[in-house]
Amino acid sequence: MGNGGRLTLNDWLLNLSTLLYVVSLLGVAPYLPRYAISLGASELEVSMLATSYAITAVALRLAVGGLNDRGYAGVLMVLGGLLNALSLTLYSISESLSTLYAGRLLQGVSVALFIPASLYSASVTGARAQRVIVWRSTMWGLGSVLGPAVLGLTLQRLSWQPMFYLAAATSALSALLAMQFKPERFEAGDGGSILTRPFLLASLTLLTYVIAYQSLTYFLPSLHEVEGLPTAETAAFFTVMALASLASRTVLSIAGEFNPGNTALAGVVASIAGYTIVTLRPEGLEALVAATLVGLGLGLLFPSLQVISLLGVPRQRRGMASSIYTAMFDIGALVGPPTVIAIAGGYRESLALSTLITVTTLIPITLLKTTGKPRGQEPQP
C-alpha cells in the first residue's frame, strides 16, 4: 500500500476527533428507538427517526462539498461536533416525540458537516491518503465499540438523561480536538470530473447496503422492545457487531497491501450470512453469531469502498466527492426504514426484507471488483 510513511500528529488529531464524534453519535443511536417507544412512538414513528435525521443531512451535502473543496474542512468539523452536542442535549430534555425529532433534524445538520469534512481531510494527505483513510475507518470502528458499550452501561446503571449528557460532552471534546487539526491546503482548481466508474459503483454499493443496515439498526432494537427483551440483549448485539467491525478494520489498517475490491466482496458475503441468521433467530447466541458476521462484513466493506471511491477522484474534487459519497448513507437512512417497514409490515418481517436487499449489493460489488485496485496516491487532475 502506498502509505507514504507513518501517520503524523496532525493525522492523529483528525483520527481522535473522529473517534470521539463517533462515540457520541453511534453510542446513542441503538437506544433511540427504545427511547421513542417509551415516549409512545408507533412502528412508523420509530422509522421516522431515521427519516428526520437524514432530511437535513442530505439537503446540505452539496453545499458542504463545495466548502470542503474551498478549504473549510476544519471549520466544518468544529461546527459539526458542537451541533451534535446540542442535539444530544435536546434528547435529554425530550418529553415528547416532537422534541426528539427536532434533535434528530439538528443531528442531521451535524452529520452533514462533520463526516464528509473528516473523510475529505483524510483523502488529501498526499502519499499517506490510503493509510489515513483506513486508519480513520478504524477509529470509526473503535467508536462503534466504545459508544454503545459505555453509553449503554450508563443507561443501564443510571437513566436516559445521564447517557445523553455524557454523549454531549464527548461530542464537545471532539470539536475541541478539531480546533487543533490543520487540514492540508493546496491550490484549488477544476480538477476534472468526479463521475468515475469506481466512484459511481462504490456509491451505489454503499446506498444499497445502508438501506438494509439502517433497517437492522432500527427494527432489531424495536423487536427486542416489543418482545419484552432486556436492554442488555440489544446492547450485546450491537457491541459484538461493533467489536467484529473493529477487528476487520484493524486488520486492514495493519495489513499493508490489500485489494479493496476483494475485501469489499468478502464483506458483502459475510453480511448476507449474518442477516440470514438474525432473521431466523433475532435473540440469544445465534443473534450474537449473526452480529459477528455482520460486523466483520461492514468492517471490510466500508473502508474498502472509501478507498475505491475517493482515491479514484482528482484531489481538487474530493470535497464534493466525499459529500456525495457519504450522502449515500443518509439517503439510505432516509428511504430505507420507512420503505422496508411499509413493505414488510412488522419488525421481524423487516429483518427478512433487509436480508434480500443485502443480497442485491452483489450486483454493483461484482462490477466494482472489475475496476482493479486503486492505489494510495494522488491521481493527476
C-alpha positions as CSV (number, residue, x, y, z in Angstrom):
1,M,0.0,0.0,0.0
2,G,1.4,3.4,-0.9
3,N,1.3,4.7,2.6
4,G,4.0,7.3,2.4
5,G,5.3,6.6,5.9
6,R,3.8,6.8,9.4
7,L,0.8,8.9,10.3
8,T,1.7,12.4,11.6
9,L,0.5,14.1,14.8
10,N,-2.0,16.1,12.7
11,D,-3.4,12.8,11.2
12,W,-4.0,11.5,14.7
13,L,-5.8,14.7,15.7
14,L,-8.1,14.0,12.8
15,N,-8.5,10.4,13.9
16,L,-9.1,11.2,17.6
17,S,-11.6,13.9,16.8
18,T,-13.4,11.4,14.6
19,L,-13.3,8.8,17.3
20,L,-15.0,11.0,19.9
21,Y,-17.6,12.2,17.4
22,V,-18.5,8.6,16.5
23,V,-18.7,7.6,20.2
24,S,-21.3,10.3,20.8
25,L,-23.2,9.6,17.6
26,L,-23.3,5.8,17.3
27,G,-23.2,5.3,21.1
28,V,-26.7,6.7,21.4
29,A,-28.2,5.5,18.1
30,P,-29.1,1.9,19.1
31,Y,-31.1,3.1,22.0
32,L,-33.1,5.9,20.3
33,P,-35.8,3.5,19.0
34,R,-36.4,2.3,22.6
35,Y,-36.4,5.8,23.9
36,A,-39.0,6.8,21.2
37,I,-41.2,3.8,22.1
38,S,-41.0,4.8,25.8
39,L,-42.4,8.2,24.6
40,G,-45.3,6.4,22.9
41,A,-44.0,6.0,19.3
42,S,-45.6,3.7,16.8
43,E,-43.8,1.5,14.3
44,L,-44.0,4.2,11.6
45,E,-42.9,6.9,14.1
46,V,-39.9,4.8,15.1
47,S,-38.9,4.6,11.4
48,M,-39.3,8.4,11.2
49,L,-36.3,8.8,13.5
50,A,-34.1,7.8,10.5
51,T,-36.0,10.0,8.1
52,S,-35.9,13.2,10.2
53,Y,-32.2,12.8,10.7
54,A,-31.5,12.1,7.0
55,I,-33.5,15.0,5.6
56,T,-31.1,17.7,6.9
57,A,-28.1,15.5,6.4
58,V,-28.8,15.1,2.7
59,A,-30.0,18.6,2.0
60,L,-26.7,20.2,3.0
61,R,-24.4,17.8,1.3
62,L,-23.6,19.7,-1.9
63,A,-23.0,23.0,-0.1
64,V,-20.7,21.2,2.3
65,G,-18.8,19.6,-0.5
66,G,-18.1,23.0,-2.1
67,L,-16.9,24.4,1.2
68,N,-14.6,21.4,1.7
69,D,-13.0,22.0,-1.7
70,R,-12.5,25.6,-0.7
71,G,-10.6,24.8,2.4
72,Y,-13.2,25.0,5.2
73,A,-13.0,21.3,6.3
74,G,-11.6,22.2,9.8
75,V,-14.3,24.7,10.5
76,L,-17.0,22.3,9.4
77,M,-15.7,19.6,11.7
78,V,-15.8,22.0,14.7
79,L,-19.3,23.1,13.9
80,G,-20.4,19.5,13.4
81,G,-19.1,18.5,16.8
82,L,-20.8,21.4,18.6
83,L,-24.1,20.9,16.9
84,N,-24.1,17.2,17.7
85,A,-23.6,18.1,21.4
86,L,-26.6,20.5,21.2
87,S,-28.8,17.8,19.6
88,L,-27.9,15.3,22.3
89,T,-28.8,17.9,24.9
90,L,-32.2,18.2,23.2
91,Y,-32.7,14.5,23.5
92,S,-32.0,14.7,27.2
93,I,-34.9,17.1,27.8
94,S,-37.4,15.5,25.4
95,E,-40.8,14.8,26.9
96,S,-42.5,14.4,23.5
97,L,-41.7,13.0,20.1
98,S,-41.7,16.4,18.5
99,T,-38.7,17.4,20.6
100,L,-36.9,14.2,19.8
101,Y,-37.5,14.7,16.1
102,A,-36.1,18.3,16.4
103,G,-33.0,16.9,17.9
104,R,-32.7,14.4,15.1
105,L,-33.0,17.2,12.5
106,L,-30.2,19.1,14.2
107,Q,-28.1,16.0,14.4
108,G,-28.6,15.6,10.7
109,V,-27.0,19.0,10.2
110,S,-24.1,18.0,12.4
111,V,-23.5,14.8,10.4
112,A,-23.7,16.7,7.1
113,L,-20.9,19.0,8.3
114,F,-18.6,16.7,10.2
115,I,-18.5,13.3,8.4
116,P,-17.7,14.4,4.8
117,A,-15.2,17.0,6.2
118,S,-13.4,14.3,8.2
119,L,-13.3,11.9,5.3
120,Y,-12.2,14.6,2.8
121,S,-9.4,15.6,5.2
122,A,-8.1,12.0,5.3
123,S,-8.2,11.7,1.5
124,V,-6.0,14.8,0.8
125,T,-3.0,13.7,2.9
126,G,-0.8,13.1,-0.2
127,A,1.0,9.7,-0.3
128,R,-0.4,8.8,3.1
129,A,-4.0,9.1,1.8
130,Q,-4.9,5.4,1.7
131,R,-3.4,4.7,5.1
132,V,-5.1,7.7,6.7
133,I,-8.5,6.7,5.2
134,V,-8.2,3.2,6.5
135,W,-7.0,4.3,10.0
136,R,-9.8,6.8,10.2
137,S,-12.2,4.0,9.4
138,T,-10.6,2.0,12.2
139,M,-11.2,4.9,14.6
140,W,-14.8,4.8,13.4
141,G,-14.9,1.1,14.3
142,L,-13.4,1.8,17.7
143,G,-16.0,4.4,18.4
144,S,-18.7,2.0,17.4
145,V,-17.4,-0.3,20.1
146,L,-16.9,2.2,22.9
147,G,-20.1,4.2,22.2
148,P,-22.8,1.5,22.6
149,A,-20.8,-0.2,25.4
150,V,-20.1,2.9,27.5
151,L,-23.3,4.7,26.9
152,G,-25.4,1.5,27.1
153,L,-23.8,0.9,30.5
154,T,-24.6,4.4,31.6
155,L,-28.2,3.8,30.5
156,Q,-28.5,0.6,32.5
157,R,-26.8,1.9,35.6
158,L,-28.4,5.4,35.6
159,S,-31.0,6.6,33.2
160,W,-31.7,8.3,29.8
161,Q,-30.6,11.8,30.8
162,P,-27.1,10.9,32.1
163,M,-26.5,8.9,28.9
164,F,-27.3,11.9,26.7
165,Y,-25.3,14.3,28.8
166,L,-22.2,12.1,28.6
167,A,-22.6,11.8,24.8
168,A,-22.9,15.6,24.5
169,A,-19.7,16.2,26.5
170,T,-17.9,13.7,24.3
171,S,-19.0,15.4,21.1
172,A,-17.9,18.8,22.5
173,L,-14.4,17.3,23.2
174,S,-14.4,16.1,19.6
175,A,-14.9,19.8,18.5
176,L,-12.1,20.9,20.7
177,L,-9.7,18.5,19.1
178,A,-10.9,19.5,15.6
179,M,-9.9,23.1,16.5
180,Q,-6.3,21.9,16.8
181,F,-6.4,20.0,13.5
182,K,-4.8,21.7,10.5
183,P,-6.3,20.4,7.2
184,E,-4.0,20.1,4.2
185,R,-4.0,23.2,1.9
186,F,-3.4,23.3,-1.8
187,E,-4.3,25.5,-4.8
188,A,-7.9,24.9,-5.8
189,G,-8.7,24.1,-9.4
190,D,-11.4,22.4,-11.5
191,G,-9.6,19.1,-11.2
192,G,-11.9,17.2,-13.7
193,S,-15.0,15.1,-13.2
194,I,-15.9,13.1,-10.1
195,L,-18.2,10.8,-12.1
196,T,-15.6,8.0,-12.5
197,R,-16.6,4.3,-12.6
198,P,-15.1,3.4,-9.2
199,F,-16.8,6.4,-7.6
200,L,-20.3,5.7,-9.1
201,L,-20.2,1.9,-8.3
202,A,-18.9,2.4,-4.8
203,S,-21.6,4.9,-4.1
204,L,-24.3,2.6,-5.4
205,T,-23.0,-0.3,-3.4
206,L,-23.0,1.9,-0.2
207,L,-26.5,3.1,-0.8
208,T,-28.0,-0.4,-1.3
209,Y,-26.1,-1.8,1.7
210,V,-27.2,1.0,4.0
211,I,-30.9,0.6,3.2
212,A,-30.7,-2.8,4.8
213,Y,-28.2,-1.8,7.5
214,Q,-30.3,1.1,8.8
215,S,-33.4,-1.1,8.9
216,L,-31.5,-3.6,11.0
217,T,-30.3,-0.9,13.5
218,Y,-33.8,0.5,13.9
219,F,-36.0,-2.6,13.8
220,L,-34.0,-5.2,15.7
221,P,-34.0,-3.0,18.9
222,S,-37.7,-2.3,18.3
223,L,-38.3,-6.1,18.0
224,H,-36.5,-6.6,21.3
225,E,-38.6,-3.9,22.9
226,V,-42.0,-5.2,21.9
227,E,-41.0,-8.8,22.8
228,G,-40.0,-7.7,26.2
229,L,-36.3,-8.5,26.0
230,P,-34.0,-6.6,28.3
231,T,-31.8,-3.6,27.1
232,A,-28.8,-5.9,27.6
233,E,-29.9,-8.0,24.7
234,T,-29.8,-5.1,22.3
235,A,-26.6,-3.8,23.8
236,A,-24.9,-7.2,23.5
237,F,-25.9,-7.5,19.8
238,F,-24.6,-4.1,18.8
239,T,-21.5,-4.3,21.0
240,V,-20.5,-7.7,19.4
241,M,-21.2,-6.3,15.9
242,A,-19.0,-3.3,16.7
243,L,-16.2,-5.4,18.0
244,A,-16.2,-7.6,14.9
245,S,-16.2,-4.5,12.7
246,L,-13.3,-3.0,14.7
247,A,-11.3,-6.3,14.3
248,S,-11.7,-6.4,10.5
249,R,-10.9,-2.7,10.1
250,T,-7.8,-3.1,12.3
251,V,-6.6,-6.0,10.1
252,L,-6.9,-3.8,7.0
253,S,-5.0,-0.9,8.8
254,I,-2.0,-3.1,9.6
255,A,-2.2,-5.5,6.6
256,G,-0.2,-3.3,4.3
257,E,-1.1,-4.4,0.7
258,F,-4.7,-5.4,0.1
259,N,-7.1,-5.4,-2.8
260,P,-10.2,-3.3,-1.8
261,G,-12.3,-5.0,-4.5
262,N,-11.7,-8.4,-2.9
263,T,-12.2,-7.2,0.6
264,A,-15.4,-5.4,-0.3
265,L,-16.9,-8.5,-1.8
266,A,-15.9,-10.6,1.2
267,G,-17.6,-8.0,3.4
268,V,-20.9,-8.4,1.5
269,V,-20.8,-12.2,1.6
270,A,-20.2,-12.1,5.4
271,S,-23.0,-9.6,5.9
272,I,-25.5,-11.8,3.9
273,A,-24.8,-14.7,6.2
274,G,-25.3,-12.6,9.3
275,Y,-28.5,-11.1,8.1
276,T,-29.9,-14.5,7.3
277,I,-29.1,-15.8,10.8
278,V,-30.5,-12.8,12.7
279,T,-33.7,-13.0,10.6
280,L,-34.2,-16.6,11.8
281,R,-33.0,-16.1,15.4
282,P,-33.0,-12.4,16.5
283,E,-32.1,-13.2,20.1
284,G,-29.7,-15.4,22.1
285,L,-26.4,-17.0,21.0
286,E,-27.5,-17.2,17.4
287,A,-28.0,-13.5,17.2
288,L,-24.5,-12.9,18.6
289,V,-23.1,-15.1,15.8
290,A,-25.1,-13.0,13.3
291,A,-23.7,-9.8,14.9
292,T,-20.2,-11.1,14.4
293,L,-20.7,-11.8,10.8
294,V,-22.4,-8.5,10.0
295,G,-19.7,-6.7,11.9
296,L,-16.9,-8.4,10.1
297,G,-18.7,-7.7,6.8
298,L,-19.2,-4.0,7.3
299,G,-15.8,-3.6,8.7
300,L,-14.3,-4.9,5.5
301,L,-16.8,-3.2,3.2
302,F,-16.9,0.4,4.4
303,P,-13.2,1.3,4.3
304,S,-12.7,-0.6,1.1
305,L,-15.5,1.4,-0.6
306,Q,-14.0,4.7,0.7
307,V,-10.6,3.9,-0.7
308,I,-12.0,2.9,-4.1
309,S,-14.4,5.9,-4.4
310,L,-12.2,8.8,-3.2
311,L,-8.7,7.8,-4.4
312,G,-10.1,7.4,-7.9
313,V,-11.2,11.1,-7.9
314,P,-8.9,14.0,-8.5
315,R,-7.8,15.7,-5.3
316,Q,-9.4,19.0,-6.2
317,R,-12.8,17.3,-6.4
318,R,-12.6,15.1,-3.3
319,G,-14.5,17.6,-1.1
320,M,-17.6,17.3,-3.4
321,A,-16.9,13.6,-3.8
322,S,-16.8,12.9,-0.1
323,S,-20.1,14.8,0.4
324,I,-21.9,12.9,-2.4
325,Y,-20.4,9.5,-1.3
326,T,-21.3,10.0,2.4
327,A,-24.8,11.2,1.4
328,M,-25.5,7.7,0.1
329,F,-25.5,6.6,3.8
330,D,-28.0,9.4,4.6
331,I,-30.2,8.7,1.6
332,G,-30.3,5.0,2.6
333,A,-31.3,6.1,6.1
334,L,-34.0,8.4,4.6
335,V,-35.7,5.9,2.3
336,G,-34.7,2.6,3.9
337,P,-36.5,2.1,7.2
338,P,-39.8,3.7,6.2
339,T,-39.9,1.8,2.9
340,V,-38.9,-1.5,4.5
341,I,-41.4,-1.3,7.3
342,A,-44.1,-0.2,4.9
343,I,-43.5,-3.2,2.6
344,A,-42.7,-5.8,5.4
345,G,-45.4,-4.7,7.8
346,G,-43.7,-5.7,11.0
347,Y,-40.3,-5.7,12.8
348,R,-39.4,-9.4,12.2
349,E,-40.5,-9.3,8.6
350,S,-38.3,-6.2,8.1
351,L,-35.3,-8.2,9.0
352,A,-36.1,-10.7,6.3
353,L,-36.5,-8.0,3.7
354,S,-33.2,-6.4,4.8
355,T,-31.5,-9.7,4.1
356,L,-32.9,-9.8,0.5
357,I,-31.7,-6.2,0.0
358,T,-28.2,-7.0,1.2
359,V,-28.1,-9.8,-1.4
360,T,-28.7,-7.3,-4.2
361,T,-25.5,-5.5,-3.3
362,L,-23.7,-8.3,-5.0
363,I,-24.5,-6.8,-8.4
364,P,-22.6,-3.5,-8.1
365,I,-19.9,-5.0,-5.9
366,T,-19.2,-7.6,-8.6
367,L,-19.0,-4.8,-11.3
368,L,-16.8,-2.8,-8.9
369,K,-14.4,-5.6,-8.4
370,T,-13.6,-5.5,-12.1
371,T,-12.3,-1.9,-11.9
372,G,-8.9,-3.0,-10.5
373,K,-7.1,-2.0,-7.3
374,P,-6.9,1.8,-6.6
375,R,-3.6,3.0,-5.4
376,G,-3.0,5.0,-2.3
377,Q,-1.6,8.0,-4.2
378,E,-2.8,11.3,-5.7
379,P,-4.2,10.8,-9.2
380,Q,-3.4,13.5,-11.7
381,P,-6.0,16.2,-12.3
